[in-house]
């Protein structure tokens, strides 16, 4: 299980969110990028029974400093679709050039499974 925090500055208070974290390499997630000001946590999980990776993406910006933020995830491998779990509801989406863009409110997360 790998985790990292990344952000796009400036937004007030952003330095507190990223101290102690470094960029890490994920198995199926080639690139992750904040498109708007905000901070995100990405955690990679592996489902041994099905041999698949999943990614929990959370907007961890402090509510006093930020609203919704947009994140772009780029996958490698042969996957061309993802299943996105948002607020307990799964949605299947096609990737465009191996890329998924999500807009997440502060504290909101989504679980993304490439397939």
RAQUIPE-V643621 format. One line per field, one symbol per residue. ss: DSSP state (A for helix, B for strand, O for the rest). psi: psi as a letter, one per 20 degrees, with the letter a starting at -180 (. if undefined). A space follows every 50 residues. Layout:
BEGIN
ss = ???
psi = ???
END
This chain:
BEGIN
ss = OBBBBBBBOOOOOAAAAAOOOOOOOOOOBBBBBBOOOBBBBBBBBBBOOO OBBBBBBBBOOOOOOOOOBBBBBBBOOOOOBBBBBBOOBBBBBBOBOOBB BBBBOOOOBBBBBBO
psi = pqqqprrprqqpjhhhhjpiqqqrprgiohqppphrprqqppppqpohhi kqqqpoppojqphhiqcqqpqpppqraipjrqppooljpqppqqqoljqp pppprpiqrqppoq.
END
